[in-house]
């Protein structure tokens, strides 16, 4: 426990299925140009191989960063607020009071659906306190959406 995280908080970490989902996206974005450079390098000069090597190193670095990011992403439901933490090198902890939530959105693209995960987006009146949690299992995302919405309505009713 560090000074950056609230005390006595039970963290719920995102699904590890987010790792392969992000790795696939990264492989498409960086892998296709790498393959193109390898083919071009085979047909032309050796200078193109440098670009392919740089992209390969970028892919390896990105894969390591993705694993580190996903394993640091978590949330905690407390009595009056939701806390979302992320990051290893550049840490971020966002606290969203239930009474400030306007609505909760659950998103899941084709790749996320294939892995059975979703993204929960919390919207508040202030864009600076919006938070999102990527890699939540689909059933947990639906439960979290309903629970946060009802807690937000209860907190607003008390004002």
Buried (B, 14 or more C-beta within 10 A) or exposed (E): EEEEBBEEBEEEEBBEBBBBBBBBBBBEEBBEBBEBBBEBBEEEEEEBBEBBBEBBEBBEEBBEBBBEBBBBBBBBBBEEBBBBBBEEEEEEBBBBBBBBBEEBEBEBEEBBEEBBBBBBBBBBEEEEBBBBBBBBBBEBBBEBBEBBBEBBEEBEEEE
